[in-house]
Amino acid sequence: MALPQILVDSGFLYALFDRGNTNYQLAKETIAVTPAQYLIPYVVLTEAAYLFKRAGGTSAVMNFLDALVKGYFQYEATPPEDLIRAQQIMAVYLDSKLDFVDCCIMALSERLNITQVCTLDQRDFSIFRPKHCDYLELLP
């Protein structure tokens, strides 16, 4: 039986690889107890790398990249149709000021029919109403 697919947001990814992060243990436990195929959208990598650079400089980014290539993640591109959908989502939720990466993850969830997202951003993802399900299940 195939494992469920779960999309990974940048804040969660950052916490997963930053031992000093207050959510590090929570992120590690989530991965440990939730068997799944974890998909990292490419747009998430840039945002996560920015967080590492801001916190620890270039060496922190290099350590993050080293850990990524040794990990068991899969990566997902954001094709033009997802960018169009992300823009539509931003427009619908304009007053909520959703960020670009979150909207791309939301669009990917619809295209790939994924209902779970690993995120520490409960606010943005909890207000979103996807087309393919009633709501996204947010982990942890």
C-alpha positions as CSV (number, residue, x, y, z in Angstrom):
1,M,0.0,0.0,0.0
2,A,1.3,3.4,-1.0
3,L,2.2,5.9,1.7
4,P,0.2,9.1,1.9
5,Q,1.8,12.2,0.5
6,I,2.4,15.2,2.8
7,L,3.6,18.6,1.6
8,V,6.2,20.3,3.7
9,D,6.2,24.1,4.4
10,S,9.4,26.1,5.0
11,G,9.0,26.9,8.7
12,F,8.5,23.2,9.4
13,L,11.5,22.2,7.3
14,Y,13.6,24.8,9.0
15,A,12.6,23.5,12.4
16,L,13.3,20.0,11.3
17,F,16.9,20.7,10.6
18,D,17.7,23.4,13.2
19,R,18.4,21.7,16.5
20,G,18.2,25.1,18.3
21,N,14.7,25.8,17.1
22,T,11.9,25.6,19.7
23,N,9.9,23.4,17.4
24,Y,12.8,21.0,16.5
25,Q,11.6,18.1,18.7
26,L,8.0,18.5,17.6
27,A,9.1,18.4,13.9
28,K,11.3,15.3,14.5
29,E,8.5,13.5,16.3
30,T,6.0,14.3,13.6
31,I,8.2,12.8,11.0
32,A,8.9,9.8,13.2
33,V,5.3,8.9,14.0
34,T,3.7,9.8,10.6
35,P,4.8,7.4,7.9
36,A,4.4,9.2,4.6
37,Q,6.0,10.3,1.4
38,Y,7.1,13.9,2.3
39,L,7.1,16.3,-0.6
40,I,9.1,19.5,-0.5
41,P,8.0,22.0,-3.1
42,Y,11.0,23.7,-4.7
43,V,9.7,27.1,-3.7
44,V,10.0,26.0,-0.1
45,L,13.8,25.4,-0.4
46,T,14.5,29.1,-1.2
47,E,12.5,30.3,1.8
48,A,14.1,27.7,4.2
49,A,17.6,28.5,2.9
50,Y,16.9,32.2,3.6
51,L,15.9,31.3,7.2
52,F,19.2,29.4,7.7
53,K,21.3,32.1,6.2
54,R,19.6,34.7,8.4
55,A,20.1,32.6,11.5
56,G,23.6,31.1,10.9
57,G,25.1,32.5,7.7
58,T,26.3,30.6,4.7
59,S,27.7,27.6,6.7
60,A,24.2,27.0,8.1
61,V,22.8,26.9,4.6
62,M,25.5,24.5,3.5
63,N,24.8,22.2,6.4
64,F,21.0,22.4,5.6
65,L,21.7,21.4,1.9
66,D,24.0,18.6,3.0
67,A,21.2,17.2,5.2
68,L,18.7,17.5,2.5
69,V,20.6,15.5,0.0
70,K,21.1,12.7,2.6
71,G,17.4,12.8,3.5
72,Y,14.5,10.8,2.2
73,F,12.4,13.6,0.7
74,Q,11.0,14.0,-2.7
75,Y,10.8,17.4,-4.4
76,E,8.0,18.9,-6.4
77,A,8.2,21.6,-9.0
78,T,5.7,24.5,-9.2
79,P,4.6,24.6,-12.8
80,P,2.8,27.6,-14.4
81,E,-0.6,26.3,-13.6
82,D,0.2,26.2,-9.9
83,L,1.5,29.7,-10.1
84,I,-1.8,30.8,-11.7
85,R,-3.7,29.0,-9.0
86,A,-1.5,30.5,-6.3
87,Q,-2.3,34.0,-7.7
88,Q,-6.0,33.1,-7.6
89,I,-5.7,32.0,-4.0
90,M,-3.9,35.2,-3.1
91,A,-6.7,37.2,-4.7
92,V,-9.5,35.3,-2.9
93,Y,-7.8,35.7,0.4
94,L,-6.4,39.2,-0.3
95,D,-7.3,40.6,3.1
96,S,-5.5,37.7,4.9
97,K,-2.2,38.6,3.2
98,L,-1.2,35.0,2.5
99,D,2.4,34.7,1.4
100,F,3.6,33.4,-2.0
101,V,5.1,30.1,-0.8
102,D,2.0,29.2,1.2
103,C,-0.2,29.9,-1.8
104,C,2.0,27.7,-4.0
105,I,1.7,24.9,-1.4
106,M,-2.1,25.3,-1.4
107,A,-2.1,25.1,-5.2
108,L,0.1,22.0,-5.2
109,S,-2.2,20.4,-2.7
110,E,-5.1,20.8,-5.0
111,R,-3.3,19.6,-8.2
112,L,-1.7,16.6,-6.4
113,N,-4.9,15.8,-4.4
114,I,-2.9,16.0,-1.1
115,T,-4.8,16.8,2.1
116,Q,-2.0,17.1,4.7
117,V,0.7,19.7,5.2
118,C,3.5,19.9,7.7
119,T,3.5,23.5,8.8
120,L,4.0,25.7,11.8
121,D,1.8,28.4,10.0
122,Q,-1.6,27.3,11.4
123,R,-3.2,30.7,10.6
124,D,-2.7,30.8,6.8
125,F,-3.4,27.2,6.1
126,S,-6.4,27.0,8.4
127,I,-8.4,29.7,6.6
128,F,-7.8,28.2,3.1
129,R,-10.7,26.2,1.7
130,P,-9.3,23.9,-1.1
131,K,-11.2,22.7,-4.0
132,H,-10.4,19.0,-3.5
133,C,-11.4,18.6,0.2
134,D,-13.1,20.5,3.0
135,Y,-9.8,21.6,4.6
136,L,-6.1,20.7,4.8
137,E,-5.0,18.6,7.8
138,L,-2.2,20.5,9.4
139,L,0.6,18.6,11.1
140,P,1.9,18.7,13.8
